[in-house]
Amino acid sequence: MRHSGRALFLVPVVYVAIILGLLFLQFSGGERITRSVGALTLRAARSGISDDGSPIVTDVELTFEGLRFAFTGESGLIVESFSDVSDRYVNGYEILDNGFLISFDEGYGLEFSVASDPRELQVRLEAENQPSGVREFSIPFSLDFLPDERSENASFATIEREDSEYYLTAPPDVRIDLQNEKFVLGPNAIGQRVRYVEAVE
């Protein structure tokens, strides 16, 4: 009889421990979100809700045909002034008809838009106000297949993947730094589009 009394006491304790463990797992790492628009995939980590009711987004990763952008609480949109270099961290995203708008501190945003024929990704920097004292912006990226020649100052690059070929093109006042894997934009490049487009015959 004594053994069954202990068992009856132990069962609710185990249930409570399991429920608390599940609650801890659910809320400790934040919510993971995955969204897709065409071949563009967004993965984000949401850690809660702010005072105004909007989600608090800490990490965002976007991938498109071997091209990847990752923004975290430690690395974001890089803004270089004439006196220092600092990051503007991601604070949210918006789903657009043809892509995503990633928002950063101080009113900066990156629009990622896609087309399907041919497959194409366009990246465009936005700013609520014309920045003053900014020398350049840097948008870090990574590629699954880097070309053998990696210039720090290119306006065009051919990216050969296993089964396809893509062109990476930059407008005036933007350079493609394949050596350090980043797009470098002058202050006059706000609103200009960097294109990653499939080569078609």
Residue, then its C-alpha position, 0 to 999 in steps of 0.5 A: m500500500r505504501h508503494s502505491g501512495r508514493a506512485l500516486f504522489l509522483v504522477p502529478v509531480v511528473y506531469v507538472a515537471i513535463i508541462l513546465g519543461l514544455l513551457f520553458l522550451q516554447f518561450s526560451g528560444g523565441e518563435r521561429i517564423t518562415r515565409s516564402v515569396g517565390a524562390l525567396t525565403l525569409r526566416a526570422a526569430r521573434s522574441g516577443i511583443s513590444d509595448d505598441g503590440s508589434p513583434i520584436v524581431t531579433d534575427v532575419e535570414l533571407t535566401f535566394e538561389g544560393l545568395r544569403f543575407a543574415f541580420t542578427g542582434e550583433s550584425g546588421l546594416i553597416v553605416e560608415s560615417f566619416s568618423d566611425v562605423s556602426d551597425r543598424y540592427v534589424n527591428g522588423y519585417e513586412i511582407l510585400d506582394n513580390g518580396f519583403l521589406i526588412s526594417f532597421d534602426e533609425g528608419y533604414g530599410l532593405e527591400f528584397s523583391v523577386a521576379s520569376d521569368p527569369r529568376e531575379l532578386q533585387v535589393r534596394l536600400e531605403a531611408e526615411n530621411q536623407p542621411s548626413g555625414v554618411r560615407e557608405f553603407s555595407i550590406p553583408f551577404s554570402l554566396d554558396f558558389l563564389p567565383d575564383e576571381r573575387s574583386e573588391n570593386a566590381s560592378f558585375a560578376t558571374i556566379e556559376r552554380e551547379d546547374s545554372e548561372y547568375y549575374l550580379t549587377a550593381p548600379p552607379d555608386v554601388r560596388i560588389d565586394l566579393q572578397n569581403e562578401k558585401f555590397v558597398l553603397g555610396p549615399n547617392a545609391i539609396g533607392q538604387r537596385v542591386r540585381y541578381v538575375e538568372a542568365v538565360e539564352 
